[in-house]
Amino acid sequence: MACAPTTVRETLVLAGRRLSAAGVDSPALSARLLLAEALGLDDMGLVRDAHRVLTDGELQSFEALLDRRASGEPVAYILGRREFYGLDFAVTPATLVPRPESEHLVEEALAVFPDAEAPLWFADLGTGSGCLAISFAMHRPCARGILVDRSAAALAVARENARRHGVADRLFFVRCDFGALCVKDHSLDLVLANPPYVSAQEHDELSLEVRGFEPRTALVPEEGGGDSGLESLVSLLPESLRTLKNGGLLIDEIGWEQGSRSLALARATRDGAGRRFSECRIARDLAGHDRVLVAAAE
């Protein structure tokens, strides 16, 4: 990146220009995060050491991280972690990168279960890194949960995150499909779900950072080829209804154009006894987009 010795400040400027030329989103922020990692500093440390000259070893370490970012690899995978709901979570290419929009599921769940001392059982379908379930469990110390994913590698990451945050003794990890959850009928108070909901066509149009690095199976439904993006929701709705108690809630992340179709699917779902979802609604994210389906089991 540079032949002459450079300071922390100069290195950040050069790195930001390189990442910008490579078409990377938020190039200056990426440069700061990666340089802080290479130097073992926090953001304030970068400010404090702005005029310090990097050693050759430090510069080589940083350039190795920068090469990965310039190729499109997400910062979270390079660092091996991402903040979500105020907590640090380990992430790997086996899991999606946790996104701020998904925090709305946690907020909805905490709002509808406000009593921190009340015991309850919940499931997290498509848990990935475990960020939803663990964040909820951290704020509801009497809650016990079942974390479900099709990927053994993702479940291993979720287990490690649960251990790090001290909630592993209240969580169980199950590898299975959304439509085959081994839970008794009417036994859950809450189902959290972040299933694949990107259509196959939409996936082809995503940025390289997402399309080229995040697991496709966590983005695009495997059922039916993912033509609509709603195939996983179709599978999990009847299973969620079967497992939820009367009055139990499904809180499910959806795509920003899927609100009306998700509502129609939820309202049409019935089990063998005629039970259904009632009081179905869509919650929007801070950008005003449809983001969360909330449905109560009758």
N, C-alpha and C positions, 0 to 999 in steps of 0.2 A: 504493500500500500504506500509505503514511503521509504526513501533511501536514507535521508538525513534523520537524526534523532528528532522526535516530536514529543510535545507535551500532551497531557491528557486532553486539554481543550482542543489543540490542533488535530489530534487523532479523531476526536468526535466529529469535527467539521469535515474532515476527509472521508470518514466512514459514512456519515450522513449523505454526502454527495454520491458516494459509490452506490449506496443502497437506493437512493432516489433514481439514479441512472438505470438501475436494474429493475425499476418498477415496483419496488417493495412498498407496501403500505406503511405509513408512519415511520419513515426512515430514521428520523432523529431519535425517536423513542427507542426503536430497535437498537440503534447504535449505543445509546446510554445503557440499556439493560445488558447488552452483551459485553460492553467494556467493564461495567461494574462486576459482572461475573468473572471475567478474565483477571481482574485485579483484586478480587475478593473484597470489594467495597460496596457500600450502599450509595444511594443517590447523593446524600450529603458528603460522602467521602469523595465523590467525583468533583464536587464543588471545592472542597477543601484542598484537594490535590491538583487543581486545574493546571497549575504551572509546572508540575513535576514531569520530568522526562521519563518516558517508558523505557524499560530495559529491552534488550533484544528478545529475551525470553517472553516477556509480557506481550510484546508486539506480535510475536509469532502465535501465541495462544489466542490473542484477540483475532488475528487474521483468520485463524482456522474456524472460529465461530462465525466470523463475518462471511466467509465463503459459503457456509451452510445457509445463512440468512439470504444472501444474494441469490442463491439457487431457488428460493421460495419457501424453504423449510420454516414452519412456524417457530417463533421465539420460544413458545412453551415446550416444544419438543427438544429444542437445543438446550434449554435450561433444565428440562426434566420436571418442570413444575408450573403451576398457574394458580393465581389467587381466585377464589370464588367465595362469595358471601363472607368476606373478611378472613378466610382461612386459606392456607397454602395446601395445594393438592399435588401429589405426584401425578404426572401424566406421561404416557409413552405413545408411540404410534399405534398401539393396540386400542387406545381410547380416543374419543373425541376431545378436542380442546374445550374445556368448560367456557361458556359464554355468559356475558352479563344478562342477556335476555332470559336465560334459564333460571336466574335468581327469582324471577316472578313466581315460579312454581313453589319455591320455598316460602316466599312471602304469603302466597295464598294459603298454603298448608298451615302456617303458623297463625294466620288470621282466623281460620275456621276451627282450629284447636288451640284456643288461647290459654288453657289451663296447663301450666308447665308441670303440675304434679299429677295430672290425670294419666293413668296407664292406658296405653293403646297399642294396637298392632297395625303395622303398615307394610306394604310391599313397594319396592322401587323397580319398575320394569325397564330394562335397558340401562342398567346402572352405570356402565362405563367405569369412570374413575371413582364412582361412589359419591360424587360431590353433592347431589341432591339429598340422598338418604343421610349422609353424615352431617351435613349442615342442619337438617331438620332434627336429627337425633341430638346434636350438640345443644339445641335450644329446648328440647323436650326430653329431659333426663329419665322420664318414666316410659318412654316409647321404646318398643322393640320392633325390629324390621327384618324383612327378607329381601335381599338384594339379588336381582335376577339379571342374567345376561347370557347370550348365546356363546360368548367368547371366554374361554378359560383364561386367556392372557389378560383380558380386561378385569375379570374377577380377581386375579392375583393383585392387580394394581389397587382395586377397591379394598381388598383385605389389608394391604399395607397402609393405605390412607386411614382406614378405620382404626388400625393399631396405633398409628401416629397420633391420632386425635383422641384416643382413649375411649372409644365407643365400641370396640370390637366385641366386647362381651355381651352386647345387646343386639348384635346384628348377625344374620345368617346369610350364607352365600350359596346360591343355587344356579347351576348351569342348565338352562332349558329355554324353550321357545315361549313367547308371550302367551300363546294359546294352550299351554300345557303346564300351568303353574300347579305344583303339588301342594295345594292348600285346601283346607276344609271349606265347605260351603258356608257362606255368611259368617266368616271368622275375622275379617279385616275391617278396621275403621277407615283406612285410607289406602288408596293406590296412587302412587306417584309414577308417572311414565314419561319418558323422553324417547319414544320409538323412532326408527328411521321414518322420515316423512318427506324427503326430497325425491321428486320423480326422476326417472332415469334421464329424461331430457334436460331437466334443470341441473342435474349433476354435471352434465357435459358443458354447461355454461358457467359453472362456478369458477372462482379464481384458482390459479395454479396452487396457491397456498393451501386451499381446502381440497380441491380435486386431486392434486398430485400427492398429498401426504396423509390426509386423515382417512381412516378406514371406511371404504365405500359401504361395507355391510352395516355400518352404524348410521349411514346417511340415507341410503336407498333401500326401500323394502325389498326383501328377497321374494316375497309372495307375488305371483303374477307379473314378475318382471319389473315391478315398480313403475307402472305406466302412469298412475295417478298420484303416487306418494302417500295415499291413504290406506294401502293394503295392510300395513301393520296395525293401524287403528281398528280396522275391521276385525282383525284377529283378537286384539286385546279387549275390545268392548264387552263381548259376552263373557270372557273369562273374568274380567274385573267385576261385572255384575254378579257372577256366580259367587265370587269370594267375598264381596262386600256385605257387611251387615246392613240391615234396614237403616237408612240414614247415613250410611258410609259414603265417602266421597272418592271419586276419580278426579285427579288433577293431572292433565295430560298436555304436553307441549305440542303445538301444531305450527304449520307454516303460515306465513302472514296472509296468504290468500285462501286458507282452508277453513275459515271460521264457519261459514254457512253450511258447507258440506259436512263438517265435523258435527255440528249441531244436529243436522238431519240424521246422520248415522247413529248418534247417541240416542236420539228420541225414538228411533225405530227399533232399537235393540230390545229383545225380550229373552227371558230364560224359559225353561220348560214349564215353570209354574205361573208364567205370565208376569213375573216381576219385570220392572223397567227402570230406566233412569228418569228422574223428575228434576225439575228446577235446573235444567241445563242452561249454561250461560258461557259466554266468551269473555275473557279478560284480556285487555290490551297491554302492550308494553309501553315504555316511555316514549317511543317514537309514534305511538298511536296505532300500531299494527296489531291485528289479531295474533295472540301468542299462546293462550292457555284455554283449554276446554275444561270446565268444571261441571261435573254431573253427579247428582246425588242418587243413590240406589233407593228405590221405593220400598 
